[in-house]
């Protein structure tokens, strides 16, 4: 009996001591993370959101921060060379817009200068984008470089993999870069035919096992397809039925892309090469040999600026470029985005412009594919409407397009959403358009989308819908982490 009591007492002391040690260790780790968090150059809202979850729910917040909290990680930056894409061939024709305030702000934050002599063609539907992609894949003679966040295990994904395999068997060098999270459920067997035909498939920053601290958070959201060095397709389209396909689909999301020919396409190829070499551990010298990039010929009159953003870029050129575009607006600002979660600077800039009499129009989906972001955006939308901005809710389905048009004289399109994750965390790609005719084409496209929208009615939160207000406030609190 005495032995049993001693065993119980020893067990109790051991368990109590272990529990105390775990609590003390967790408290110390939380303090260290809070200190690190305060020293990082995060947006205040982002810092506050992480502080809240670490302090109130340490058993949840600490492991989440260890996995997802990184932004511009020094270890990653050391492994992935700083991205400053330059033309490998002859110098591009100088752009007349290189000294404009927007171009200068973007260049000062780490991006290159605008280049002239390009041709730009908007791709306004998923069918147009798929047709352009298939046409360019079939026409490619030397290289096909494609980077995507999602490769669908559906008809579109299967058709494209089969077509890429066909071109690889014909001697074209095909490289397909997939994001490890976006393509988490795409097994090797799905693209085995492409690899067996001589093509290469690599996943960007695998999650299991973790390649580095924060690797699960840093996703390659860039969508780039480059053919023979000098023709490219960019935009918000992933390679899946929801985004594109050979036939109309009533459930297909509304997206915007562009086909680009000329020096800007070669710069997009340089962005792809940097991402590919980081993920594959190959040398850029093994990627570039072959026919010289055809950038010398004048492809058209489009003046374009390629803007890559992410942990591999010294500053935040997309973010600062958007701020500069808003500040330079003299007449109108159009923003089309699936998710509207700006930081305080972006929101205040839009509010000031709206109050100053500029026509600020925001198009978002009535119901996006992430309901929590719909709750999170309500505060920002109300503030913008109260200042005189107009918010339009796209009703036919999911609006996945990303575009900004200012004064019919400057536009931005690409992969980045108007939210904190795209502007501060993800690897993103954008193209700033300076040519009036191309910007006006973007404006005409945005105006056409407005015809399928209903206007947001700015109502205050109703007292009897307390739970809705609480959910909205909680979503907005966590918005920097979404």
Residue, then its C-alpha position, 0 to 999 in steps of 0.5 A: x500500500x505504501x509503495x502504491x502511494x509513493x508511486x502515485x506521489x512520484x507520478x504526480x510530481x513528475x507530471x506537475x514538474x513536466x507541465x510547469x516546464x512546458x508552460x515556462x518553455x512555452x512562455x519563454x518561446x512566446x516572448x522570444x517570438x513577440x520580440x522578433x515580431x516587433x523587430x520585423x518590418x511588418x505592417x502594423x495591422x499584421x503585427x497586431x494580429x500576430x501579437x493577439x493570436x500569440x498572446x491569447x492562444x499561445x498553443x495555437x499562435x506559436x506553432x502557426x507563427x513558426x510555420x507561417x510567420x516569415x516574410x522576407x526571410x534572410x535565409x531564403x534571400x541568401x538562397x534565392x538571388x535578388x531578382x533584378x531582371x535584365x535583358x540578356x540580349x541587346x538593350x531594349x528601346x528606351x521608354x518615354x515613361x521611364x521618368x514618370x512618377x509612377x515608374x520612378x517609384x517602382x524602380x526605386x523600390x527594386x524593379x526595372x525600368x519600363x521598356x518600349x517596342x512591345x505588343x499587348x493583347x488583352x485576354x478577357x475570357x477563359x476561352x480566349x486565354x486558353x486559345x492563346x495558350x494552346x496556340x503559343x504552345x503549338x507554335x513554340x520552336x525552342x522553349x516553353x516556360x510555364x509557372x502556375x499556382x494551380x494545375x487542375x486535375x481536370x480536363x483543362x489540366x490534362x489537355x495542357x499536360x498532354x499538349x506540353x508532352x507532345x511539344x517536348x517529344x518534338x524537341x521543344x524544351x518544356x519547363x513547368x514550375x508548380x507551386x507546392x501548396x497550390x498543386x499539393x494534390x497533383x501527384x507525379x503520375x499526373x504529369x508523368x507523360x510530360x517528364x517521360x517525353x523529356x520535359x521538366x516539372x519542378x515544385x516551388x518550395x516544397x512544404x513537406x518536409x519544410x525547406x526553410x522556416x516559413x516556407x509554407x507561407x511563402x507561395x509562388x503566386x506568379x502566373x507566367x508562360x513564356x515561349x521562345x524568349x519573346x512571347x508571354x502570357x500573364x494574368x490571374x489565370x491558373x491552369x484549371x477549368x475554373x479559370x480557362x478551357x477550350x469551351x465555355x463553362x457557366x461556372x468559369x470565373x471571370x479573369x483577365x490576362x494579356x499576351x505580350x510580345x517584345x522585350x517585356x516578355x523577355x524580362x518575364x522570362x528572366x523572372x521565370x528563370x530565377x524562380x526555376x533555378x531556385x526551385x530546381x537548383x539548376x544554374x541559369x547558364x544551363x537554361x539560357x543557351x540556345x537561340x538568342x532572345x528575339x528582342x531587337x525587333x519592334x513588336x509594337x508601340x506598347x510601353x510596359x514595365x515588368x514588376x516582380x514582387x516578393x521575398x526575392x525583391x529588395x523592396x515592395x515595388x507593386x505596393x509602392x507602385x499602386x500607392x503612387x498610381x493612386x496618388x497621381x490620379x487626377x480624374x478616376x481610379x478603377x480597381x478590380x480584385x477578388x479580395x479587397x483587404x488593403x492596409x491603412x495607407x492604401x485605404x486612406x489614399x483611396x479615401x482621400x482621393x474619393x473625398x477630393x472628387x476623384x471617381x473611385x470605383x471598386x469591383x469585387x465579387x458579390x460572393x468570393x470563393x473565400x467567405x471570410x475575406x468577404x466579411x473582412x472587406x466589409x469595414x474597408x468597403x463601408x469606409x470607401x463608400x462613406x468617402x464617396x467611392x463606388x463599390x460594385x458587386x459582380x454577380x454572375x459568379x466569381x470575379x478573379x481578375x486583378x486590374x487597376x486603371x488610373x485616368x485612362x493613362x496608366x494600368x496595372x494587371x498581373x497576379x496580385x490581389x488587392x490584399x496584404x498577402x499578395x502585396x507583402x508575402x507572396x511571390x507576385x508578378x505585374x505589368x504596368x501599362x503606360x500606352x494610352x490605347x492599351x490602358x483605354x482597352x483595359x478601361x473598356x473591359x472594366x466598364x463592361x464588367x460593371x454592367x454585370x454588377x449591382x452597387x453596394x448599399x452602405x448600411x450600418x451594422x444592425x444591432x439585432x445582427x450582433x453575431x454578423x458584426x462580431x464575425x465581421x470584426x473578427x475577420x477584419x482582425x485576422x485579415x492581415x493573416x489571410 
